[in-house]
């Protein structure tokens, strides 16, 4: 039976697993599909929208909370607005925050009558960082706190084991074994830079509600999702140009000493003497940066986000300020748990 409803793909995965890299691959592949994208960030400062290289697609960003809890109403509202002009796109792709439990997101398409009639959940795609995932998948959480990394793997219809180029064969073998303990049914695709055949990820009709209900009879019952309270984000917005040598030295020392607790850091930065944006990414102690598009007429504002455990806001802000060539006004945002 032909299903004319709009297919929806949920792209999830823990912090730094490569979701935005895969999203960019999907948007820039020559597949002829028109895709509406909904993004959600855990960080206080919106950065991912600047990292998505979309041309014609519509992108909606939500960075005022986690899509699986506080902004679920926003998700329903955005989807409802999209359905008013569903002739403009062929499918919807939702990129969740790295701290999201995908279950409440999936649940949305079965408890809201309008969405149930107009959309079909095609698949939940989970990105897994081959280098760093094991420590998060095996972490023992305090009572009542969910392990989001485990939930993301448990609900996956397809798993992309990303960054295999920087993980040893033993690291890959160990993380695959842990994944199979959690979810033995989902196929695993190994990838570098999220390079996976999109035929394995889109329009695959992989989400099976009955199978989910067999494993979790309470799936359609609304429950509270509680994040680990020790994990938060620090967002910094800072005007002025950065000294790249000071920046690299500071980040190298910071991540070398505290990278275990800093799960993810990323930024769009203004480097002194260069007219292009500098995009910075880090997962734990591994970090990289590259110059991308020109600033143009937009104001050059540095945006930096750190996500991790027991972050020291003042220490991070003061260290970042010291990398500015000439001191200017800065703004930090209230912590998000």
C-alpha positions in Angstrom: 0.0 0.0 0.0 1.4 3.4 -1.0 1.8 5.8 1.9 1.4 9.4 0.7 2.3 10.9 4.1 5.5 13.0 4.4 8.5 10.9 5.5 10.3 12.2 8.6 13.9 11.2 9.5 15.2 11.8 13.0 18.9 12.2 13.1 20.3 11.7 16.6 23.6 10.8 18.3 25.7 12.0 21.3 27.6 15.2 21.4 30.2 15.4 18.6 29.3 12.2 16.8 29.0 13.9 13.4 25.3 14.7 13.0 25.8 18.1 11.3 28.4 16.5 9.0 25.9 13.9 7.9 23.2 16.6 7.6 25.4 18.6 5.2 26.1 15.5 3.2 22.3 14.9 2.8 21.6 18.5 1.9 24.4 18.7 -0.7 24.0 15.3 -2.3 22.6 15.4 -5.9 19.4 13.5 -5.0 16.8 16.1 -6.2 14.8 15.9 -2.9 13.5 19.0 -1.3 14.2 18.8 2.5 12.8 20.9 5.4 15.3 20.8 8.3 14.5 21.3 11.9 17.6 21.7 14.2 17.9 21.7 17.9 20.9 22.7 20.0 21.7 22.1 23.6 24.2 24.9 23.7 23.2 28.4 24.8 24.5 30.1 21.7 23.2 29.0 18.3 26.1 27.8 16.1 24.9 24.8 14.1 22.8 27.0 11.7 26.0 28.6 10.6 27.6 25.2 10.0 24.9 23.9 7.8 25.7 24.5 4.1 22.1 24.5 2.7 21.1 26.3 -0.4 17.4 26.0 -1.1 16.2 24.0 2.0 14.3 25.6 4.8 16.1 25.4 8.1 14.4 26.0 11.5 16.5 26.3 14.6 15.5 25.7 18.2 18.2 26.5 20.8 16.1 27.4 23.8 16.0 23.9 25.2 16.2 20.2 24.5 13.8 19.0 21.8 12.8 15.9 23.9 11.5 18.0 26.8 11.2 21.8 27.1 10.7 22.7 23.4 8.6 19.8 22.3 5.7 22.2 21.9 7.9 24.3 19.5 8.5 21.1 17.5 4.8 20.5 17.1 4.2 24.1 16.2 7.0 24.2 13.6 5.8 20.9 12.1 2.2 22.3 12.0 3.4 25.4 10.2 5.3 23.3 7.7 2.3 21.2 6.9 0.5 24.4 5.8 2.9 24.5 2.8 3.8 20.9 2.3 3.9 21.3 -1.5 7.3 23.1 -0.9 9.2 20.0 0.3 9.3 16.2 -0.1 10.6 15.2 3.4 11.5 16.5 6.8 14.7 15.9 8.6 15.0 16.6 12.4 18.5 16.9 13.9 18.2 16.6 17.6 20.6 17.9 20.2 23.3 15.5 21.4 21.6 15.4 24.8 18.2 14.3 23.4 16.4 11.1 24.1 14.9 10.3 20.7 11.9 8.5 22.2 9.7 11.6 23.0 10.6 13.0 19.5 9.4 9.8 17.9 6.4 9.7 20.2 5.3 13.1 18.8 4.3 11.6 15.5 1.9 9.1 17.1 0.2 11.2 19.8 -0.6 14.3 17.8 -3.5 13.6 15.5 -2.6 16.1 12.7 1.0 14.8 12.6 -0.1 11.2 12.6 -2.3 11.8 9.6 0.2 13.9 7.6 3.6 12.5 8.5 5.2 9.1 8.8 8.3 8.5 10.9 10.6 6.8 8.4 13.6 6.1 10.6 15.7 7.1 13.5 19.4 7.4 12.5 21.9 7.4 15.3 25.4 8.6 14.8 28.1 7.0 17.1 31.6 8.4 17.6 33.9 5.4 17.2 36.7 7.1 19.2 34.7 8.4 22.2 31.4 6.6 22.4 32.4 3.8 24.7 32.9 5.9 27.8 29.4 7.5 27.4 27.6 4.2 26.6 29.1 2.5 29.7 28.7 5.4 32.1 26.7 4.6 35.2 24.2 7.4 35.8 22.7 8.4 39.2 19.2 7.1 39.9 16.4 8.8 37.8 18.9 10.2 35.3 18.8 8.8 31.8 21.9 7.9 29.8 21.1 9.7 26.6 23.9 8.0 24.6 22.3 4.6 25.5 18.8 5.8 24.6 19.9 7.0 21.3 21.4 3.7 20.4 18.5 1.7 21.8 16.0 3.5 19.6 18.1 3.5 16.4 16.8 1.9 13.2 20.2 2.5 11.6 23.5 3.2 13.3 26.4 5.1 11.6 29.7 4.3 13.4 31.5 7.5 12.5 35.1 8.6 12.7 36.5 5.1 12.2 39.6 6.8 10.6 40.7 8.0 14.1 39.7 5.0 16.1 41.8 1.9 16.4 40.5 -1.5 15.3 40.2 -2.5 19.0 38.3 0.7 19.9 35.9 0.0 17.0 35.4 -3.6 18.0 34.7 -2.6 21.7 32.2 0.0 20.8 30.4 -2.3 18.3 30.2 -5.0 21.0 28.6 -2.5 23.4 26.2 -1.2 20.7 25.0 -4.8 20.0 24.4 -5.3 23.7 22.0 -2.4 23.6 20.5 -2.8 20.1 21.3 -6.0 18.2 18.7 -5.4 15.5 19.9 -2.1 13.9 22.4 -2.4 11.0 25.7 -0.7 11.7 27.5 1.3 8.9 31.1 2.3 9.4 32.0 5.7 8.1 34.6 8.4 7.8 33.2 12.0 7.8 29.7 10.5 7.8 30.2 9.1 4.3 27.4 6.6 4.0 25.2 5.7 1.0 22.1 7.7 1.6 19.9 4.9 0.2 20.7 3.1 3.5 19.3 6.1 5.5 16.5 7.8 3.7 13.1 6.3 2.6 13.8 3.0 4.2 10.5 2.6 6.1 12.5 1.3 9.1 10.6 2.6 12.1 8.2 0.0 13.4 5.8 1.2 16.1 4.6 -2.3 17.0 8.1 -3.5 17.5 8.8 -0.5 19.8 5.6 -1.2 21.8 6.6 -4.8 22.1 9.9 -3.7 23.7 8.5 -0.7 25.6 4.7 -0.9 26.2 4.8 2.6 27.8 6.3 4.2 24.7 3.2 6.3 23.9 2.7 7.4 27.5 4.2 10.9 28.2 6.9 10.8 30.8 9.4 13.3 32.1 12.9 13.2 30.6 15.6 14.1 33.3 19.0 15.3 32.1 22.1 14.6 34.3 22.2 17.8 36.3 26.0 17.8 36.4 26.0 18.4 32.6 25.5 21.9 31.4 26.5 24.3 28.6 28.4 27.6 28.7 27.8 29.9 25.8 30.0 32.9 25.1 29.4 35.8 22.7 32.4 38.1 22.4 33.2 41.0 20.0 36.7 41.7 18.8 39.3 39.7 16.9 41.1 36.7 18.3 44.8 36.1 18.2 44.9 32.6 16.7 48.2 31.6 18.4 46.8 32.6 21.9 43.6 30.8 21.0 45.3 27.5 20.0 47.5 27.6 23.1 44.6 28.2 25.4 42.4 25.6 23.8 45.2 23.1 23.7 45.9 23.5 27.4 42.2 23.6 28.4 41.3 20.5 26.5 44.5 18.7 27.5 43.7 19.2 31.2 39.9 19.1 31.2 39.0 17.4 28.0 37.6 14.4 29.8 34.8 16.5 31.2 34.4 18.8 28.2 32.3 16.5 25.9 31.8 19.0 23.1 33.0 22.5 22.2 32.4 24.4 19.0 32.6 28.0 17.8 32.3 30.5 14.9 35.3 32.8 15.5 36.7 36.1 14.2 40.5 35.7 13.7 42.6 38.9 13.6 43.9 39.6 10.0 41.5 37.2 8.3 38.2 38.0 6.6 36.8 34.5 6.8 34.9 32.8 9.6 36.9 30.3 11.6 34.9 27.2 12.5 36.2 25.3 15.5 35.1 21.8 16.6 36.3 19.6 19.5 35.2 16.3 21.0 36.9 15.8 24.3 40.6 16.4 23.7 40.5 16.2 19.9 40.0 19.5 18.2 40.3 21.1 14.7 39.5 24.3 13.0 39.2 25.7 9.5 38.5 29.0 7.7 35.2 28.9 5.8 33.0 31.6 4.4 33.7 35.4 4.4 32.1 37.5 7.1 30.7 39.9 4.5 28.7 42.8 6.0 27.6 40.9 9.1 29.0 41.9 12.4 32.0 39.8 13.4 30.9 38.2 16.7 32.7 35.3 18.2 30.3 32.5 19.4 31.6 29.7 21.5 29.8 26.8 23.2 31.2 24.3 25.7 29.1 21.3 26.8 30.2 19.0 29.6 30.3 18.1 33.2 30.9 20.6 36.1 32.0 23.5 33.8 33.5 26.6 35.3 31.8 29.5 33.5 34.1 32.2 34.8 37.3 30.3 34.0 36.1 29.6 30.5 35.0 33.1 29.8 38.1 34.7 31.3 40.4 32.4 29.3 38.5 33.2 26.0 38.7 36.9 26.7 42.5 36.7 27.0 42.7 35.5 23.4 41.2 38.8 22.1 43.7 41.2 20.4 42.1 44.2 21.9 39.7 44.1 24.8 36.0 44.7 24.0 32.6 44.1 25.5 31.5 40.5 25.9 28.3 38.7 26.9 27.9 35.3 28.5 24.6 33.5 28.9 22.9 31.8 31.8 23.8 28.1 32.2 21.5 25.5 30.7 21.0 22.1 32.4 
